[in-house]
Amino acid sequence: MFVPVVDQNNRPLMPTTPSRAKRWIKSGKATGFFKKGVFCVRLNQEPSNKNTQPIAVGIDPGSKREGFTCH
């Protein structure tokens, strides 16, 4: 499970683990909020890295079951 992360301007960054998000909130580096029912964190300071990965979605219409994957 991962927690979505956004910067100060609400631009999406790479997600993080729940334990790291909790440490960021406790130390004041981030603020937690809910967006469409999903818990997210907003960084209160400039992120150390702004690299993001492209996301690809695949749908496999199998004969008995359908499968969805995200990479």
C-alpha positions in Angstrom: 0.0 0.0 0.0 1.3 3.5 -0.9 0.2 7.0 0.1 -0.1 9.6 -2.7 2.2 12.7 -2.3 1.7 16.2 -3.8 3.9 19.2 -3.6 2.9 22.7 -2.3 1.3 23.5 -5.7 -0.8 20.2 -5.6 1.3 18.6 -8.4 1.6 14.8 -8.0 4.9 13.3 -6.9 5.9 9.7 -6.4 3.9 7.9 -3.7 5.5 6.9 -0.4 5.0 4.3 2.3 2.5 4.9 5.1 5.3 4.8 7.8 7.3 7.5 6.0 4.1 9.6 5.5 3.4 9.3 9.3 7.0 10.5 10.1 6.6 13.4 7.7 3.4 14.5 9.4 4.8 14.1 12.9 7.9 16.2 12.1 5.9 18.9 10.3 7.4 18.2 6.8 3.9 17.3 5.4 0.2 17.7 6.1 -2.3 14.9 5.7 -5.6 15.4 3.8 -8.3 13.3 2.0 -8.9 13.6 -1.7 -11.9 11.7 -3.0 -11.8 9.4 0.0 -8.1 8.6 -0.3 -5.6 9.7 2.3 -2.8 11.8 0.8 0.1 14.0 2.1 1.1 17.5 1.0 4.7 18.4 1.5 5.2 21.7 3.4 8.7 22.2 2.0 10.4 21.8 -1.3 10.8 18.1 -2.3 14.3 16.6 -2.6 13.5 15.1 -6.0 10.7 15.8 -8.5 11.2 12.8 -10.8 8.1 10.8 -11.6 7.5 7.5 -13.4 5.1 7.1 -16.4 2.1 4.9 -15.6 0.8 2.3 -18.0 -2.5 0.4 -17.6 -3.2 -2.9 -19.3 -6.6 -4.8 -19.6 -6.7 -8.5 -20.3 -10.2 -9.6 -21.5 -9.7 -13.3 -20.6 -12.1 -16.0 -21.5 -13.3 -16.6 -17.9 -12.0 -13.6 -15.9 -10.8 -10.1 -16.7 -7.5 -8.7 -15.4 -6.3 -5.2 -14.8 -2.6 -4.2 -14.2 -0.9 -0.9 -13.6 2.8 -0.5 -14.0 
